[in-house]
Amino acid sequence: MILPLRFRPHAALAGACIMLACLVCHAVEPVATTAQKPDWAGLESLLRAGDYERAATAADGIATALKPKRRDPDFVAQSIDFFRALVRRGFAEFRLGRLDAAAATFEQARRIPRDSEFKRLLTAEARGANARVANMLVPLDVDLVELLDLQMLVILERLRLANLQPATAAARSPEEEEAFRKQVADWLDDLDALAKTAGDARKSLEERLDKAAPAVLASPRSRALVGRFPLSLVAGIRSLELSRLPCGDPRSSANTAPEAAAGPTAGERLAESRRQLADAAAALDEAIAAAAPGGAATLKPDQSIEILLMRAELRIREGEVLLAAGDSSGSSQRFAQATDYFEQIAALRKLPQPKSHPDLFRPLVLGADAMLIEARRDIEKRNPAQGRQTIVAAAALLARAEELPVPEAHPLRPRLLALQALVAEDLAQAGARIPGAEAADTAARRVRRTLDGAAVSSDLVAP
């Protein structure tokens, strides 16, 4: 799931894993891109509602219409809008779980501000007091920082998905294992390079931020971008995923020299992940205080949405770390908080079905996973009745996740299906230890009917 994104002057989207931050909250409108005027508002509306399939198509249409020509007199401004359209398309692809497509789109977008002709003309027009271009400079810096953050999140998501496939890992041949380790090493090299570039871009943005419009200065997301929050969050996720890899960082383990120091243990990486996420939480509080010095009572809905999106992302990551560390109870609490934040966001945006937004999919599935682990511990501790209650509650989360408009090809769906398969098995185990197993069997059948019904209804929902 991903960090919140905020795009100006048109609106904002969330990044990272996933989340969406917009300045205006209204109902979904049809997207119609014309050669004269791209429908930015319609695109943002689709993104806010979580209709990522249509949003990707709409953003692609806008990007195609805006693709700049070098001899165009409006080349710089058109290039910036083309850049924004591409990042929106990549974000929608990311939310759909299409990592290869998202990575390719983000790389295409990143080439625009690095283009020598674009940089030359941008500098010339800024010095020439081109008001339109001058007003785009700080938003362009913001967009570039957010793009780099998104590129890092794509790599981290690749690592996360690789760590969710232990059966595949066990079946690798020595040649396949070597190729996998090389792939992970390449991902980590790219991640380190992006982190350095993002740090430099953040410094540039910080130097210009004071010249930004009041709306940018009042944005918690913009304030967070120039602080420690994004990079601490990325560092925390990185340490978590490395703790899950049997080889850790393959670049260090490849060094077989006798004097080579052993890399951090999985436990040490988890501890580092928790430290980084704690730092991200502190940095987020600092950013909120800078954007709204008057406190929570002075926040506008748009500011509240940005804060909730960042807090939701942080809670999901904290939940994953706690789950990896064996604290299933604390983990399920974090995922429940993230779910609540997403529902609050949807309500603030006045979406017609705030409990059906696809961004809820990840915390619901992960929350159910944590609850099933907790239930098994209750059963092992000779408290099968409590365990059965927790299993039924986890099944309800899975049934709700199954009903969300999430593509069948989404990479987290196999986790959902695996957890659904465990529910009946765990209920049977709990029932076998409870006097009156017939009641447990009845509960298991009721849960199975609920899950089957959810599976049928999900086929009727367009992804």
C-alpha positions as CSV (number, residue, x, y, z in Angstrom):
1,M,0.0,0.0,0.0
2,I,2.2,3.9,-0.4
3,L,2.9,7.6,0.9
4,P,0.3,10.4,0.3
5,L,0.9,12.5,-2.7
6,R,-0.1,16.1,-3.1
7,F,-0.1,17.8,-6.5
8,R,-0.5,21.4,-7.2
9,P,-2.1,23.5,-8.6
10,H,-4.8,21.1,-9.6
11,A,-5.1,18.9,-6.5
12,A,-3.3,16.1,-4.7
13,L,-3.0,12.3,-4.6
14,A,-1.7,9.9,-2.1
15,G,1.3,7.7,-2.7
16,A,2.2,4.9,-1.4
17,C,0.6,1.8,-0.7
18,I,-0.3,3.6,-1.2
19,M,-3.2,6.4,-0.1
20,L,-4.8,9.5,-1.8
21,A,-4.6,13.1,-0.6
22,C,-6.7,15.7,-2.4
23,L,-7.5,19.3,-1.7
24,V,-11.1,19.2,-2.8
25,C,-13.6,16.4,-1.8
26,H,-16.5,15.9,-4.1
27,A,-18.4,13.1,-5.9
28,V,-17.0,11.2,-8.9
29,E,-17.4,13.0,-12.2
30,P,-17.0,11.5,-15.7
31,V,-13.6,12.1,-17.1
32,A,-13.5,13.6,-20.6
33,T,-10.1,14.7,-22.0
34,T,-10.3,17.2,-24.8
35,A,-7.5,18.7,-26.8
36,Q,-8.4,22.2,-25.4
37,K,-8.8,21.4,-21.7
38,P,-7.8,18.1,-20.0
39,D,-10.3,17.1,-17.3
40,W,-8.0,17.3,-14.2
41,A,-10.9,17.6,-11.8
42,G,-12.5,14.4,-13.2
43,L,-9.2,12.6,-12.9
44,E,-8.7,13.7,-9.3
45,S,-12.3,12.7,-8.5
46,L,-11.6,9.1,-9.7
47,L,-8.5,8.9,-7.7
48,R,-10.2,10.1,-4.5
49,A,-12.9,7.5,-5.0
50,G,-10.4,4.7,-5.5
51,D,-11.5,4.0,-9.1
52,Y,-7.9,3.4,-10.1
53,E,-8.7,1.5,-13.3
54,R,-10.6,4.4,-14.8
55,A,-8.1,6.8,-13.3
56,A,-5.2,5.1,-15.0
57,T,-7.0,5.3,-18.3
58,A,-8.0,8.9,-17.8
59,A,-4.4,10.0,-16.8
60,D,-3.1,8.2,-19.9
61,G,-5.5,10.1,-22.1
62,I,-4.4,13.4,-20.5
63,A,-0.7,12.5,-20.8
64,T,-1.2,11.6,-24.5
65,A,-2.9,14.9,-25.2
66,L,-0.3,16.9,-23.4
67,K,2.9,15.2,-24.7
68,P,5.1,18.2,-25.4
69,K,6.9,19.1,-28.6
70,R,10.3,20.8,-28.3
71,R,9.5,23.6,-30.6
72,D,6.2,24.3,-28.9
73,P,6.2,27.9,-27.5
74,D,4.6,26.6,-24.3
75,F,7.1,23.6,-24.0
76,V,8.1,24.1,-20.3
77,A,4.6,24.5,-18.9
78,Q,3.3,21.7,-21.1
79,S,6.1,19.4,-20.0
80,I,5.3,20.1,-16.3
81,D,1.7,19.1,-16.9
82,F,2.7,16.1,-18.9
83,F,4.9,15.1,-15.9
84,R,2.0,15.4,-13.5
85,A,-0.3,13.3,-15.7
86,L,2.3,10.6,-15.9
87,V,2.8,10.5,-12.1
88,R,-0.9,10.2,-11.6
89,R,-1.0,7.3,-14.1
90,G,1.8,5.6,-12.3
91,F,0.2,6.1,-9.0
92,A,-3.1,4.5,-10.2
93,E,-1.1,1.6,-11.6
94,F,0.7,1.2,-8.3
95,R,-2.6,1.1,-6.4
96,L,-3.8,-1.6,-8.8
97,G,-0.7,-3.7,-8.0
98,R,0.8,-3.4,-11.4
99,L,4.4,-2.7,-10.2
100,D,6.1,-3.2,-13.6
101,A,3.8,-0.7,-15.3
102,A,4.1,1.8,-12.4
103,A,7.9,1.6,-12.4
104,A,8.0,2.2,-16.1
105,T,5.6,5.2,-15.9
106,F,7.5,6.7,-13.0
107,E,10.8,6.4,-14.8
108,Q,9.3,8.0,-17.9
109,A,8.1,10.9,-15.7
110,R,11.5,11.3,-14.0
111,R,13.2,11.8,-17.4
112,I,11.3,15.0,-17.9
113,P,12.9,17.2,-15.2
114,R,16.3,15.7,-16.1
115,D,16.0,16.6,-19.8
116,S,18.7,19.1,-20.7
117,E,16.5,21.2,-23.0
118,F,13.7,21.3,-20.4
119,K,16.2,22.5,-17.7
120,R,17.7,25.1,-20.0
121,L,14.3,26.6,-21.0
122,L,13.0,26.4,-17.4
123,T,16.0,28.4,-16.1
124,A,15.6,30.9,-18.9
125,E,11.9,31.4,-18.4
126,A,12.2,31.7,-14.7
127,R,14.9,34.4,-15.1
128,G,12.7,36.1,-17.6
129,A,10.0,36.5,-15.0
130,N,7.6,34.2,-16.8
131,A,4.9,34.4,-14.1
132,R,3.2,31.1,-15.0
133,V,6.5,29.2,-14.9
134,A,7.6,30.9,-11.8
135,N,4.5,29.8,-10.0
136,M,5.2,26.2,-11.1
137,L,8.7,26.0,-9.6
138,V,7.9,25.0,-6.0
139,P,5.1,22.7,-7.0
140,L,7.5,21.0,-9.4
141,D,10.0,20.5,-6.6
142,V,7.2,19.0,-4.5
143,D,6.1,16.7,-7.3
144,L,9.7,15.6,-8.0
145,V,10.3,14.7,-4.3
146,E,7.1,12.8,-4.2
147,L,8.0,10.9,-7.4
148,L,11.3,9.8,-5.9
149,D,9.5,8.6,-2.8
150,L,7.1,6.6,-5.0
151,Q,9.9,5.0,-6.9
152,M,11.4,3.8,-3.6
153,L,8.1,2.5,-2.5
154,V,7.7,0.4,-5.7
155,I,11.1,-1.3,-4.9
156,L,10.1,-1.9,-1.3
157,E,6.8,-3.4,-2.4
158,R,8.7,-5.8,-4.7
159,L,10.8,-6.9,-1.7
160,R,7.6,-7.3,0.4
161,L,5.9,-9.5,-2.2
162,A,9.1,-11.6,-2.5
163,N,9.0,-12.1,1.3
164,L,5.4,-13.3,1.1
165,Q,6.3,-16.3,-1.0
166,P,8.2,-18.7,1.3
167,A,7.0,-21.7,-0.7
168,T,8.5,-20.3,-3.9
169,A,11.7,-19.5,-2.0
170,A,12.0,-23.1,-0.7
171,A,11.6,-24.5,-4.2
172,R,14.4,-22.4,-5.9
173,S,17.3,-24.2,-7.5
174,P,20.8,-22.9,-6.6
175,E,20.9,-21.1,-9.9
176,E,17.5,-19.5,-9.2
177,E,18.5,-18.5,-5.7
178,E,21.6,-16.8,-7.1
179,A,19.5,-14.9,-9.6
180,F,17.1,-13.9,-6.9
181,R,20.0,-12.6,-4.7
182,K,21.3,-10.6,-7.6
183,Q,17.9,-9.1,-8.2
184,V,17.5,-8.1,-4.6
185,A,21.0,-6.6,-4.7
186,D,20.1,-4.6,-7.7
187,W,16.9,-3.4,-6.0
188,L,18.8,-2.3,-3.0
189,D,21.4,-0.5,-5.1
190,D,18.6,1.4,-6.9
191,L,16.9,2.1,-3.5
192,D,20.2,3.6,-2.1
193,A,20.6,5.8,-5.2
194,L,17.1,7.0,-5.1
195,A,17.4,7.8,-1.4
196,K,20.4,10.0,-2.0
197,T,18.7,11.8,-4.9
198,A,15.6,12.3,-2.8
199,G,17.7,13.7,0.0
200,D,19.2,16.3,-2.4
201,A,15.8,17.1,-3.9
202,R,14.4,17.6,-0.4
203,K,17.2,20.1,0.4
204,S,16.4,22.0,-2.7
205,L,12.7,22.1,-1.9
206,E,13.4,23.2,1.7
207,E,15.4,26.2,0.3
208,R,12.5,27.3,-1.9
209,L,9.6,26.4,0.4
210,D,9.4,29.8,2.1
211,K,8.6,31.3,-1.4
212,A,5.7,29.0,-1.8
213,A,2.0,30.0,-1.8
214,P,0.2,30.1,1.6
215,A,-1.7,26.9,0.7
216,V,1.6,25.0,0.3
217,L,2.9,26.3,3.6
218,A,-0.3,25.3,5.3
219,S,-0.1,21.8,3.9
220,P,1.1,19.1,6.5
221,R,2.1,16.9,3.6
222,S,4.4,19.6,2.1
223,R,5.9,20.3,5.5
224,A,6.5,16.6,6.0
225,L,8.2,16.3,2.7
226,V,11.1,18.6,3.7
227,G,11.4,16.9,7.1
228,R,12.5,13.5,8.2
229,F,9.2,11.7,7.8
230,P,9.4,10.2,4.3
231,L,13.0,9.0,4.5
232,S,12.6,7.6,8.0
233,L,9.5,5.8,6.8
234,V,11.3,4.4,3.9
235,A,14.2,3.4,6.1
236,G,11.9,1.6,8.5
237,I,10.2,-0.4,5.7
238,R,13.6,-1.2,4.2
239,S,14.9,-2.6,7.5
240,L,11.7,-4.6,8.0
241,E,11.9,-6.3,4.6
242,L,15.6,-7.0,5.0
243,S,14.8,-8.7,8.3
244,R,12.4,-11.1,6.5
245,L,15.0,-12.1,3.8
246,P,16.9,-15.2,4.8
247,C,20.0,-13.8,3.3
248,G,19.5,-10.3,4.6
249,D,21.3,-7.8,2.4
250,P,22.9,-10.1,-0.2
251,R,25.5,-7.4,-1.0
252,S,27.1,-7.8,2.4
253,S,26.7,-11.6,2.5
254,A,28.4,-11.9,-0.8
255,N,31.6,-10.6,0.8
256,T,33.3,-13.9,1.9
257,A,36.6,-12.3,3.1
258,P,37.6,-13.5,6.6
259,E,37.7,-9.9,7.9
260,A,34.2,-9.1,6.6
261,A,31.9,-8.3,9.5
262,A,28.6,-10.1,9.8
263,G,25.6,-8.1,8.8
264,P,22.8,-7.2,11.3
265,T,20.6,-10.1,12.5
266,A,16.9,-10.2,11.8
267,G,16.2,-9.1,15.3
268,E,18.5,-6.1,15.0
269,R,16.9,-5.1,11.7
270,L,13.5,-5.2,13.3
271,A,14.7,-3.1,16.2
272,E,16.1,-0.6,13.6
273,S,12.8,-0.6,11.8
274,R,10.9,0.3,14.9
275,R,13.4,3.0,15.7
276,Q,13.0,4.5,12.2
277,L,9.2,4.4,12.4
278,A,9.3,6.1,15.8
279,D,11.4,8.8,14.2
280,A,9.0,9.1,11.4
281,A,6.1,9.5,13.9
282,A,8.0,12.3,15.7
283,A,8.8,14.0,12.4
284,L,5.2,13.9,11.4
285,D,4.1,15.6,14.6
286,E,6.7,18.3,13.9
287,A,5.4,18.8,10.4
288,I,1.8,19.1,11.6
289,A,2.8,21.6,14.2
290,A,4.6,23.7,11.5
291,A,1.6,23.6,9.2
292,A,-1.0,24.3,11.8
293,P,0.6,26.1,14.8
294,G,-2.8,26.8,16.2
295,G,-3.4,23.1,16.9
296,A,-5.9,20.5,15.8
297,A,-8.9,22.9,16.3
298,T,-7.7,25.1,13.5
299,L,-7.3,22.3,10.9
300,K,-9.3,22.5,7.7
301,P,-10.7,19.3,6.2
302,D,-8.0,19.2,3.5
303,Q,-5.3,19.4,6.2
304,S,-7.0,16.7,8.2
305,I,-7.1,14.4,5.2
306,E,-3.4,14.8,4.6
307,I,-2.7,14.0,8.3
308,L,-4.9,11.0,8.4
309,L,-3.4,9.6,5.2
310,M,0.1,9.9,6.6
311,R,-0.9,8.4,10.0
312,A,-2.7,5.5,8.2
313,E,0.4,4.7,6.2
314,L,2.5,4.9,9.4
315,R,0.1,2.6,11.4
316,I,0.2,0.0,8.6
317,R,4.0,-0.1,8.7
318,E,4.0,-0.2,12.5
319,G,1.5,-3.1,12.3
320,E,3.7,-5.0,9.9
321,V,6.8,-4.6,12.1
322,L,4.9,-5.7,15.3
323,L,3.5,-8.7,13.4
324,A,7.0,-9.7,12.3
325,A,8.2,-9.2,15.9
326,G,5.5,-11.6,17.3
327,D,3.2,-8.9,18.8
328,S,0.0,-9.9,17.0
329,S,-2.2,-8.1,19.5
330,G,-0.4,-4.7,19.0
331,S,-0.3,-5.4,15.3
332,S,-4.0,-5.9,14.9
333,Q,-4.6,-2.7,16.9
334,R,-2.4,-0.7,14.4
335,F,-4.3,-2.2,11.4
336,A,-7.6,-1.4,13.0
337,Q,-6.5,2.2,13.5
338,A,-5.4,2.5,9.9
339,T,-8.8,1.1,8.8
340,D,-10.5,3.7,11.0
341,Y,-8.4,6.5,9.5
342,F,-9.3,5.5,5.9
343,E,-13.0,5.5,6.8
344,Q,-12.6,9.0,8.3
345,I,-10.9,10.2,5.1
346,A,-13.7,8.8,3.0
347,A,-16.2,10.5,5.2
348,L,-14.4,13.9,5.0
349,R,-14.4,13.5,1.2
350,K,-18.1,12.8,1.4
351,L,-17.8,9.7,-0.6
352,P,-21.1,7.8,-0.9
353,Q,-19.7,4.5,0.5
354,P,-16.9,5.4,2.9
355,K,-16.6,1.8,4.1
356,S,-16.0,0.4,0.6
357,H,-12.9,2.3,-0.5
358,P,-10.3,-0.1,-2.0
359,D,-7.6,1.5,0.2
360,L,-9.1,-0.4,3.0
361,F,-8.1,-3.8,1.5
362,R,-4.6,-3.9,2.8
363,P,-5.3,-3.1,6.5
364,L,-8.3,-5.4,6.6
365,V,-6.4,-8.4,5.2
366,L,-3.3,-7.8,7.4
367,G,-5.5,-7.1,10.4
368,A,-7.2,-10.5,9.9
369,D,-3.8,-12.2,9.6
370,A,-2.7,-10.7,12.9
371,M,-6.0,-11.7,14.5
372,L,-5.8,-15.3,13.4
373,I,-2.3,-15.6,14.9
374,E,-3.6,-14.2,18.1
375,A,-6.5,-16.7,18.0
376,R,-4.1,-19.6,17.7
377,R,-2.2,-18.4,20.7
378,D,-5.4,-18.2,22.7
379,I,-6.1,-21.8,21.7
380,E,-2.6,-22.9,22.7
381,K,-3.1,-21.1,26.1
382,R,-6.2,-23.2,26.7
383,N,-8.6,-20.4,26.0
384,P,-10.4,-21.8,22.9
385,A,-13.6,-19.8,23.5
386,Q,-11.7,-16.5,23.2
387,G,-9.8,-17.9,20.2
388,R,-13.0,-18.8,18.4
389,Q,-14.4,-15.3,18.9
390,T,-11.2,-13.8,17.5
391,I,-11.4,-16.2,14.5
392,V,-15.0,-15.2,13.8
393,A,-13.9,-11.5,14.0
394,A,-11.0,-12.1,11.6
395,A,-13.4,-13.9,9.2
396,A,-15.6,-10.8,9.2
397,L,-12.7,-8.6,8.2
398,L,-11.8,-11.0,5.3
399,A,-15.4,-11.1,4.1
400,R,-15.4,-7.3,4.1
401,A,-12.1,-7.2,2.2
402,E,-13.4,-9.7,-0.3
403,E,-16.3,-7.3,-1.2
404,L,-14.1,-4.4,-2.0
405,P,-13.6,-3.4,-5.6
406,V,-10.0,-4.7,-5.9
407,P,-8.7,-6.4,-9.0
408,E,-8.5,-10.1,-9.0
409,A,-4.9,-9.8,-10.1
410,H,-3.9,-7.7,-7.1
411,P,-0.8,-9.2,-5.5
412,L,-2.3,-9.2,-2.0
413,R,-5.3,-11.4,-3.1
414,P,-3.4,-14.7,-2.7
415,R,-2.9,-13.7,1.0
416,L,-6.6,-13.1,1.3
417,L,-7.5,-16.5,-0.2
418,A,-4.9,-18.3,2.0
419,L,-6.3,-16.7,5.2
420,Q,-9.9,-17.5,4.1
421,A,-8.8,-21.2,3.8
422,L,-7.4,-21.1,7.4
423,V,-10.5,-19.7,9.0
424,A,-12.6,-22.9,8.8
425,E,-9.5,-25.0,9.8
426,D,-8.8,-22.8,12.9
427,L,-12.5,-22.8,13.9
428,A,-12.5,-26.6,13.8
429,Q,-9.4,-26.7,16.0
430,A,-11.0,-24.3,18.4
431,G,-14.2,-26.2,18.5
432,A,-12.4,-29.5,19.2
433,R,-11.2,-28.0,22.5
434,I,-14.5,-26.5,23.5
435,P,-17.3,-28.5,25.2
436,G,-20.2,-28.6,22.8
437,A,-18.2,-28.8,19.6
438,E,-21.4,-28.8,17.6
439,A,-21.8,-25.1,18.4
440,A,-18.3,-24.5,17.0
441,D,-19.2,-26.5,13.8
442,T,-22.3,-24.4,13.4
443,A,-20.2,-21.2,13.7
444,A,-17.7,-22.6,11.2
445,R,-20.5,-23.3,8.7
446,R,-21.9,-19.8,9.2
447,V,-18.5,-18.2,8.5
448,R,-18.0,-20.4,5.5
449,R,-21.4,-19.2,4.1
450,T,-20.4,-15.6,4.7
451,L,-17.1,-16.1,2.9
452,D,-18.8,-17.9,0.0
453,G,-21.4,-15.2,-0.3
454,A,-18.6,-12.5,-0.3
455,A,-16.8,-14.4,-3.1
456,V,-19.9,-14.5,-5.2
457,S,-20.7,-10.8,-4.7
458,S,-17.2,-9.8,-5.4
459,D,-17.6,-11.2,-8.9
460,L,-20.3,-8.6,-9.5
461,V,-18.1,-5.7,-8.7
462,A,-16.0,-4.1,-11.5
463,P,-12.3,-3.9,-10.5
